Structure formats: structure tokens, C-alpha cells
Amino acid sequence: MSALREALTRYVLMRRGFGYSYEGEERCLGNFVAFMDAAEATVITRKLAMDWVSQAPLSSQPNRLSMIRGFTRHLSSSEPATETLPAGVFSAARRVPPYIYSEAEIERLLGATLSWGLAAGINRQTYHCLFGLLAATGMRLGEALGLARADVDCKSGLLTLRMVKGGKDRFVPLHPTTARALDDYAALRDSYRACRQSAWFFVLRGGQRLRPQYPERIFAGVRQRIGLRDPRPNHRNPRLHDLRHTFAVNTIVRWYRAGEDVERLLPTLTTYLGHSKVRDTYWYLSACPELMGEVVGRLEARWDTTS
């Protein structure tokens, strides 16, 4: 094993000790170390690092650069000849404003899911319940797919998300209607012998666990069938992940309309969604025109009373 490979192993262990899963980063940096080994280089230089970064598609280059910068900063403490890459080489990727579904659109999507694919088995109901859970809670797809039977307490109305983003467990309280829908799905799922033995909550007709590409593909097919498109010019088609954005935006809009102190409540939403930073939740204020309208309306009302 090369010295760089050993250094990477120590670096990954350190990062995981801080609570990060660091799986994708480990794979990426492992590829970088393999590139360095192939070049018979024992010290990271800016030229070699940039040569490797530039091999990736433009959209991936900022992330590659960020990962190498962290690794080289760590490595420079034990290997002074290590050259740390400068920041700002690539402009930050602009976050695309999300598509916000209306209630009617979500109902159409869920209804169409119940007629997609084979009628036999549990598949239709699995995707219908999964999409409904994402819309009702704003969970990430991976979090929902990772639910084991024991993680879903329909009686108490509580989900336990284990070792999710950030390396920590998280609890998600459920609305009673959502808890009842999950309970109904679980009863139907367990009426199939093949599904009864599975440890996972969401399963396919043979009892196997769902992989992320399956619901993504089904959702794209259902969306296309009902003709749902983003009317904004030069925008991508609505995504499954936009259900999470929709939940967040609708929650904040309800708070504004109810006259709540949104500044005080935002950290609560941050925790519920599993964001690592409150600024990730603040992003919704500028990403959604309706939210911006609510903010402006609140400010104008305040100015009118103080002027």
C-alpha cells in the first residue's frame, strides 16, 4: 500500500470520527490516489491534482476540487511538500429553483401510480405509499428506502431514520392520516407471503428491497403519462426530489400566512428535514417566488405600521 493510500485511510477514519459517512468522498479520493499511484507520484502537486480534476465533467469538477482541498490541507501537516489547491478555481454551481407541486398535481401523480405496471402483487401500492410519504414528510428518497419494519411505529406516529445524512439518527413525527396510510400499506404488504419475511418496510412483489433507481424510473414514467411538465422556459422536468422541496416551501408559506415568527421556527424545520445548516433551509426563501411574495408582504405591512 502506498503512503498516499495509507494517508487517505487515516483521513477517512478521522472524518467518520466526526460523524460523516464519507462513502462517496472515499470512493472519489480513492480514484485520485490511484491516479497519483499510476503517475508514480508520492507528493500531491497542484498540477497533478488539477489534471485529475479536469478529467471529470464540468458539473463535477467543483466537488472534486473541494474534496482534494480538504485532503491536502490534512496531509500538509505531515507532508510539508504537499501543495494545497486554491479556493475559487471554479464558480459555485447555481442551485436550480425547484418545481413546487400543487396539491392537485400530487393527487394526480399518486392516482396514476396505482394504475402503473402489473396489477398483481404489491408494487403499485408500494410506490403509491412511498411517493405519498415523501410528499407528506419531505423525507429524502434514500431515507424512506432505508426504513426497516422496526423503524416505522404507526401506533405512535413516529419514524426512526438511522444513520442518515450527517451520520446521525433522526426521528420524524407523522400526521395521523399518514400513520394510518402506512399502517394500511403494511397490512396489505404482509398479506403476501413473499413480502412477510422481508426486514424492509417498502418492498417489491418478491419481498426484495427497493433500490433508488426503481422509484425514480417509475415516477418519471407516471409523470410523463399524466403530462406533467415545468412550464418555465429552460427548466428540467419535475423530479421526485421536488416533493421534498414542495413540503418545505408549503410549510414556510403556511407559517407566513398564519402570522407565525418564521425566523424562530426555521431551525425547527431545519431539524425536521435533516439539514446540517439553517442556511440550507433559508435557501427556500429566495428559491420560491410565492415565498418571496409572502416575505415582501410581511415587510410592507411592518413598514406601514411603523411609518
Secondary structure, DSSP 8 states (H G I E B T S, - for coil): --HHHHHHHHHHHHHHHTT---HHHHHHHHHHHHHHHHTT-SS--HHHHHHHHTTS-GGGHHHHHHHHHHHHHHHTTT-TT-----TTSS------------HHHHHHHHHHHTTSS-SSSSHHHHHHHHHHHHHHH---HHHHHT-BGGGEETTTTEEEE-S-TTS--EEEE--HHHHHHHHHHHHHHTTSHHHHT-SBSSB-TTS-B--THHHHHHHHHHHHHTT----STT-----TTHHHHHHHHHHHHHHHHTT--HHHHHHHHHHHHT-SSHHHHHHHHHH-HHHHHHHHHHHHHHHHHH-
